[in-house]
Amino acid sequence: FAPQILREVGCEVIEMHSRLDGTFPNHGPDPTVGANMLEAINRVKKEGADLGLVFDPDVDRVNVCDETGFILWGDGILLLFARDILSRRPRTEILYNTQCSPAVEEDIVAHGGIPVMVPTGHSLVLNELRFYGGVFAGEYKCHFYFYDHYYGFDDALYAALRLIKVLEKTAAPLSKIMSDVPFYYATGEVEIPFPDERKYEAQEKIKNSLRKSYFVNETDGARVKFKDLPDTWGLVRASGTFPKLEIFTWAKKKEDVTKAKEILLGEVQKYL
């Protein structure tokens, strides 16, 4: 239904793989895996399109690339929506999950909002959103929950329409709108296979070990501020859905991203 709905609101749509096929013959179905975005990126640049929208199969997630082919990822899209909401509703709580870049907190504050970090996971985010009486939450994995003029669940078609509405308000391209977001180098998600029966125990041990040397936010796993690496953060958490541990790192300097990743991998390797 996405092409039909987008055309009905006035968009020129170039379809890619719109015919349903559960064998996924073209590429994997997860839009938060970079390789699965490549075809859309190339097509956007070839066609001179304004943006590319890549949905997951059950359409509760959407990832976006701008007209240059740059991927916004979930935290970038989150900030686009947060800025729009805060322009109408200042001092509003904006919820984001632990996998998001430190840029999210910085940009929400810069635009007059109240950033609230919450655990990762569909039901957890929804519960927190209702608890805070918030109007919007977003996750790195491209779930977006609107209570602002909507019902609060993660509907990717609705999120796509909201994004189009934001773009309608300005003649500037998407890349220009997002050009002043604080920039961090990042690893993205580093996946480490880990048995389900041991992953949470390992997470607790890693958290306790890291706490001896660093500030650790325990909202969901261990989100670390590295005191010896300026403007550098990391996350180690047990996946709630797969037998794995996840590592993320962010930093203003590319070399610090690598150093932070090596520190966290060293902690994980103690329990492999």
N, C-alpha and C positions, 0 to 999 in steps of 0.2 A: 504493500500500500504506500510505501514511502514516495516513489516517483509520482504516483497519482496525486497524493496530498500536496506535495511540493509544487507540482504544476498548477493545481487549483488555486494556490496562493500567489501565483504569478512568476514562479521560477522557471528558467530554462534548465531542463534536467538531461544529463547525459548518463544513461543507465549502464551499470556494470554488474553482471551476474545477478540480475534481479529474479531470474527464474529459480525457484527453490530446488535445491539438490543437497540432501543431507549427507552425501558422500564428500562434499567440499572438494570438487575436482580442481579448483583453480588455486586456492591457497587456504591456509588454516582459518578458522572462524573467529579467532580472538583479535579484536581490533587494537588491543594494547600490546601486541607483539609487533615490533617494527617491521619485520619481513612481510607481514600481512597488510601493511599500509603502502608498500612500494608501488603496486600496480596503480592505486588511486593517485599517488603522488605524480607518477609519470603521465597519467592521463590528464590530470589537472593542468600540468605544464604544457602538454601537447595541445590541448583544446583552448588554453587561455581562460580557463574557468576561474571563478572567484573563490571557490573553495571546494574541498572534497569531503564527503560524509561517508564514513564506513561504520555500518551497524553490525552488531553481533546477531546470531540467528534468532534469538527470542526478543530482540529489539528492546532490551532494557539498558543497552550501552551504545554510545556512539563516540567514535574518535574523529578528529577533524584535522585536515591540513589546509594551510592558507594558500594563496595564489602562487606563492613561490615554491610550494612543496614542503614547507616547514611544518612539522607535526606539533600541534598544541599539547597533546596528551591531556589527561584528565584534569591535572592541576591548572593548566593554562586555560582550558575551557571554563573551569570553575571560576577563575578570576574574571573572565569576560562576563559571566552571568552575575558575579558578585558586584562588580563595578556598576552594572546596569541597575541592580536592585538597590544598592547603596545610594545611587543618585536620586532615587525616589524615597528611600526609607533609611535615612542616616541612623547611625548608632544601633544597627540591627546585628544580631548574632549571625555569623556565617560559619557553618560547620564544615570541617574538612577532616579527612582521615590521616592516620599516622604515616602513610606511604607518600604523602604530598611533600613537595619541596618546601624549604623554609621561606621561599619567595611568597608563598600563599599568605602566611601570617603577616609578613611585611607589607604586602600590597593591600590586604584588607584594612590594616591599621591606617595606611596612607590615604585610603579612600573613605575613612570615617566609620568603618565597621568594627565589630568586636569578633575577633577570630576565636573559634572554639575547636580544639583538637579532640577528635573522638576515635574510638577503636574502629578497626577495619571490619567490614561485614554488613551485609544488607540489613538484617534485623537489628543489629546494634546501632547502625546509623539512624535508622527510622525511630528507634526508641529514644535516642538522644535528641533527635529533632523535635519529637513530641514533648519530651521533658523540658526542653528549653523554650518551647512555644515559638520555635524559629520558623523562618520562611524559606530557607534554602540550605541544602547540604550537597556536597560533591565529594567524589572519591577519585583517587588517581586512576583507578581501573575504569573510569568513564561512566560511572553511575551518577545521575544528577536528580535530586529530589526537590521538587518545587511545592511549597505551600503558598507561594506568591502567585495568586490567580489560578491555582491548580490543586490537585488532590493529595500531593505529598509523596507519590510513589515515583519510581525511576522509569519514566516513559521516554525512550530515546527519540521517538518521533516528535513528541512535544518539545524535547530539548532542542532538536534540530530546528523546529519552527521558531522557538525563542531566539536561537542564534541568528536566524534569517531576519527576525524583527530588529535585533540589535544592529545588524548591518544596514538595514533599511534607513536608519536614522542618520547615516553619515555617508558622504561620498568617499571617505577614506577606505582603502583596502584593508582586509583583515590583518595583514602583516603590519601595517602602520598602526592600527588600533592597539596591537599587542606589543609594540616596539619598546615601550617604557616599563614593561614588567621587569622586576629585579631578576638578574640572570645568575644562575648557578650551573656549573658543570655537574653532571650526575651520571651514575652508573646505570640508572634504571633498575629493574628488578634482577638481582642475581639469585638464581634458584639453586639450592643445594638439596638433593634427594636425602630424605631422612625418615626413618620409620615412624609411623603414626603413634605407636605405643611409647616412643621415647622423645618425640619432638618437644613436648611441653616441659618435660623434665630438663632437657637440654637448654631450652629457652630460659628457665629460671636460674640455672647454674651460670649461664653466660651473663645474664643480667646482674647477678650477684658479683661476678668477677669484674665486670665493667664498672660497677658502682664504686669499687675501691679506688679507681683512678679518674673517673669522669662523672659529670652530671648526667643522670639517666632519668628520662621521663618514662614512667611505667604504664602509661595509658594503654599500650598494646605492645607487648614485647619490651624491647629496650631501645628507646630512641635516645641517642647519645650526642652530647655536645663535647667536642674534642678541645680541651683547654690548651693543648700544645699545637693545635692546628687552627689558625684564625679562620672564622667564618666557615666552619666545617662541621657537618652533622652526619649521623649514620643511624641506621635502623636494623635491628635483628628481630625477627618475629617468626613464630610458627604459623604456617598456613592453616587456616580453619577448614580448608576443603581438600587439600592434597597432602600426601606424605612428603613434606619438604620444609626446610627453613628458607626464609627470604632475607636477603641483605640489600639495602639501599644506602648509597652515600651521596652527599651533596657538598660542594665547596665552591668558593669564588675562584680558586686556582685549580687548574686541571691536575697538577701533580698531587695536590692535597686529597682529591677524590681517590686517587690510587692508593695513597698512604692509608687513608681511612678504611678503604675496602680491605687492605692487607691486614690491618689490625683486627677487623671483625672476622675475617676468614680465619685468622689465627686462633681466635676464641672458639669458633665453630669446630675447627679441626681437632680440638682437644676431646671432642665427644663423638666423633665419627666412628 
